[in-house]
Every structure is written in C-alpha cells, then in structure tokens.
Amino acid sequence: MEIEILDAKSSKSLGKCRVSGDTTLQSLKSEVQRLKPSLTVHRQSLRLEPRGKAPKESETLQSLGITAGGKVYVRDLGPQISWKGVFLAEYAGPIFVYLIFFQRPSFIYSNASAPMSQTATIAAACWVAHYAKRLLETLFVHRFSHATMPLRNLFKNCSYYWAFAGYVAYHVNHPLFTEPCQAMVYAGLATFVVSELGNFSIHLLLRNLRPAGSTVRKIPVPDANPLTQLFNFVSCPNYTYEFTSWVGFTLMTSCIPAGLFAAAGMYQMTMWALGKHRNYKKEFKDYPKNRKAILPFVL
C-alpha cells in the first residue's frame, strides 16, 4: 500500500512511500529518510496528527489504523548527538574544572601559599571518584533506550555540571576554607562512599534487567546485593543514593555551595523519579503499591 508523509509543522507533503501493514514506525523512518535525506532516522518523530503524540516506534501501521492512502506526519527534532557523547562531555568536564582549583590554586587565588587542607584533599578525591565512576558507567554499564538527544542538551547539561563544579571547588579549595570537625568529615565520607556503592549497585541491576539491543521493561526488584534492598521502598533508588552521596559530601565539607548542588540535583531527580514512578504504575498493573518515587515513606 501507499501512504503519504507530511511535515508536521507546515503540513507540506514530503512524498509517498510504498509499505505494508506490518511496517513498524521504526522501519518507516528509513523510508522517510529516503524521501528527505537531511531527515535522518534520529531526527524524526512520527505521529498520526500534526500536533499529536508520537506512538511507540514498535507499533505497526496496521495496529495504528493506517491504511492505503493514509497520512503520517513527521516532526524534525533538529540536530542530534549521541546520549553517550553528551554523558561523557558533561561528566569529564567537572573533573578538569575541579582539579584546576585543587591542583593549581595559584591560578585562582591571590593568597594560595598555604597547603591544601586534609578535608579539601579528601573532597577532591571524592569528587573525582564520583565523576570517574559516571564515565566508566557510561562506557560499560548504561544501556540507552534512545540513540540520540537534541544537540542543545549538550550545552545545557555541560553548563549545569561544569558551572557547579567551579562554584563548589572555588569554596572548598579556598585558602580561607575552614575545616569542620573530624567526626563530621568522616561521617560525611562514610555516607558518600556507601551511597556511591549503592548507586553503582542499582545501575548494575537495571542494566541486567534489559538485554543488550532491546527495550524490554520489567519491574525492578532487589537482588542478592543488600544495597539494592532500597527497591523495596522506592522506584528510583539510584536517584536516592545520588542525593545521599551529595548530602555526605556536604556534611564532609560543611560548604553551602555543595548543599546547593545537592538541593538542585534533588529537585531535578525528584521530577524524573515522579515521572518514572507514574510510568511504572501505569505500565505494570501488579506494581508494588507501597513504593514511593525517591524518598522511602515520604515521596
């Protein structure tokens, strides 16, 4: 059968494609690219109405009720970049920015002759370890549902992470930085380390839920690792552990900018967690009713 492809913004016809009822939207994207080479498959969002919601790419034309002579609208998502590329850039930057303040304080401060404090040294090690873990997870652990994201996200995400790295590093590595008591430092360090291990454990569990090359979704449940037991209480324990990592870092440094970074991250992760929590409950009818989104028994 033959269907017509139209631009979702202008309703201008891009041409017609010969397809079958079993053709999925994902396969149709290749046909659209043949009609307009500049619209690569990753730039396309296909829908049944110009302003309609995009169906799942696994849907077939037949299941969507599209017959011979039907119309499909395509929206140009703009220039794209790989998810992995964005993650590598946004996580590598904070390491280099932070280490400028830690290893070359004379570049930043006028009175940088005093040796770096023990707390600042521990904080730098924690900061680098956190983002090094993220880089390694991006390369070897995470499996992405989508191949690309809009290029503009690269600048938005990098600005957030890199700017906060400079803001926190400036205060923690400042010659006038006052160390908190050792009990506070080690309590914060212990919280940070356990939370990082917990975050990594959750990421491994989520990776194992989704076979390579698939978009299979299952209800996540704890495995033999005790740090994954948080799944009994929240839908997104990786975000919970991420937040408590920065709470630990804030306790360790007793630094207001670190606390602001933790709060900003918590706000964004709460929005993500609430959305994922709603999707879990909508997708799985037997989803555990006692789970919260990100904070056990609270939120």
N, C-alpha and C positions, 0 to 999 in steps of 0.2 A: 504494500500500500504506500501511498504518497502523502506526506504531511508537510505543512508549511512552517518555517522558522521565522519568527518576527523579533525585532528588537523590542525589549520590554519598555524602554524609555520613549522611543519615538513611534513604536508600532510599525516601523518600516520593515518590509519583507526582506529577509536575507537570502531567500531561495527555498527550494523544496528538496526533501530527502526521501529516498525510497527505503522503507524499513518494513519490519514485520511486527506483529503484535507482541512478540516475545522480546523485542528490543528493549533493553533497560535504558534508563536515563543516562547512566554512566557511558553506555555504548553510543548513545545518541550524540553525546558531546564530541566524539570523534568525527561524526558526520557534520556537525555544526562547524568544527574547525576546518573541514574541507571547503565549506561554503565561504568561510571568512578566516583565513589563516592567522590573522592577528588575534583572534579569539581562541587562544589555546584552551585545552580542556580545564586547566586550573583557574582560568579567568571567568568561567561560565557558571551561572546559576540558572538552572532551567525551572520553569514554572508554567502552570496552566493559564494563569491570568497575569496581565502586566504588573499588577501590584500584589499578586497572590503570594502565598508562602511556598517555598521550594519543597517539593516532595523528596523523599529519600531517593538516592541515586540507584538503589537496588530495585525500585519499582519498575515494572514493565509498562509499556504504553497501553497494553490491553487492560491491565489492572487499574490504570488511571482513566479508563474510558475513552481513550483517544483512538479514533477510527480513521479510515481513509478520508482525506480532505481536512483532517483536524489541524489544529494550530498549537504550537508550543512557543513560548516566549523565552528569550534568553537575556539575562542581565549581565553586563560586563562588570566584573568585580575589580577591574583595574590591575595594575602591575602587581605581581605576586613574588613572594620569596619563600623558601622552604622553612618550615617550622624549626627544623634542626639548626638552620643557619641563624635564625633570629635568636634562638636559645643560646647558641654558642657565643654570639656577639654580646648579648645582654648579661651573660654570666662571666665572660672573660674580662669585660671592662672593669667591674668592681674590684677585681684582684689588682689590676695595674694601678687604678686610681688610688686605692687604699695604701698600696705599698709605696707610692710616691711620698705620701705623708709620713709613713713609718720609717722608710729607709733613707729618705733624703729630706729630713725636716728643715735643713738649711735653705732649701728651695722655697719654703713656705713661711717659716717663722724667722723673725729678726733676732730672737734670743734663744737659739736652738743648741746652745753649747751643753746643756745639762743632758746626762744619759737618759735613755728611754726607760720609763718605769716598768716594773715587772708586770703590772696589770695591763699596760699598753702592749707589751710583748705577747702576753697570753691572748689578749683580744685580737691582735693581728693574726696569730696562728689560727684562732677560731674562725676569723673572717675568711682567710684564705682557704682553710679546710672546707668551709661550707660551700664556697663557690667552686672549688675544685671538685667536690662531690657532685655538684649540679652539672658540671661539664662532663664528668665521666658518666653520669646517669643519662645525659642527653645522647652520648655516643653509644652506650652499651645497654641501657636499660629501657628507656622510654620507647613506646610504640605509639605513633601518632595516627589519629583517625583520619586526618586530612594531610595532604602532602604539602600544601602551601597556606599562607595567610597574606593579607594585603601588605604591600611593601611599607606603607605608612606606619604599620605596627613596629617595624624595626626602630624607627626614630623615637616613637612614643615610649616603647619599653626600655630602650637604652637610656633615654633621658632620665627616666624614673630611677633605674638601678644605679647608673653612674653618678647622678647628682646626689643621691642619698649616700653613696659610698664616700664622696668628698665631704659631705656635711658631717657624717659620723666620724670619719677619720680625722678631720680638722680638730675636733674637740678632744677625742680620745688620745691623740698623739701630741697635743699641745704641751709646750714646756711648763705651763701653769696647771696642767691637769692634776687633780688631787685624787689619789687612790682611795677607794673605800677600804674598810677593814678586811682582813684576810678571810674571815668567815663568810662575808658577803661575796668575795671574789670566788672562793671555792664552791660555795653553794650555787652561784650563777654558772660556774664552769661545769659542775655536775649536771645541772639542768640542761645546759646546752648540749653536752655530749650524749646524754640519754635521749634527748629529743632528736638529735641528728641520726642516731642509730634507729630510732623508731620511724622516722621519716623514710630512711632508706629501706627499712623492712617493709613498709607499706608499698613503696614503689615496686619492690621486687614481687610482692604478692599480686599487685594489679597487673604487672607485666605477664605473670604466669596465667592470669585469667583470660588473656586474649592471645590466641595462637598467632604466630607471625603471618602477616599478609591478610589478616581477616579483621572484621569489625564486630566480632562476636561480643555480646554483652552478657554478663552473668552477675548474680547478686554476690558481692564480695563478702567473704566470711573469714574469720581468723584461721590461721594455720598453726603449726607447732611452735612457731616463734611467739614467745609471750608478749612481745611488743606489738603484735598485731591484734591482741585482745581488745584494743580500743574500737575495733569494728563492731563489737557488741553494743557499743553506746552511740557511735556517730557514723554518718555515711562517708565522711571525708577526713579520716584520721591523719592523712598526710598533711592536710592544712592545719590540723590541731597541733601536730608535732612541729610544723614550721613556725607556728606562732609561739609555742613554748620555747623553741630554740632562741628566738629573739628576746623573749622575756628573760631567759637565762643570760643572754649577752648584756641586756640592760642592767640586770642585777650585778653582774660582774664588773661593769664599767661605771655604774651609777651615773650614766650620762643621758641627759634629756634628749638629745638628738637620736640616740639609739632607741629610746622609748617611743619617740615619734615615728621612727621607722617601723617599729613593731606594731604600733597602732594603725598606721597606714596600710601595712600588709594585712593586718587582721580584718580591716574593713573590706578590702578587695577580696580576700579569701572567703569571707563570710558571704558576700554576694555570689561568688562562684559555688560555694557549698550549698547554699539555699536552692540555687538553680538545679544542681545535680541531685539534691535530695528530692526535689519535686519530680524530676525525671525518673528517678529510681521508683518512687511510689506509683507513678503513672504507668511505667513500663512493666513492673513486676507486681502482680496482684497479691502475692504472698510475701511482699517485702516486710521485714520486721517492723512492727508498729512502735516499739519502744526506742528506736534510734532517733537521735536528733541529727542536725546537719553537721555541726562542727564542735560544739561545746556540750559534753555529756550532761544530760538532765536539764539543760538551760536553753540552748539554741541549736 
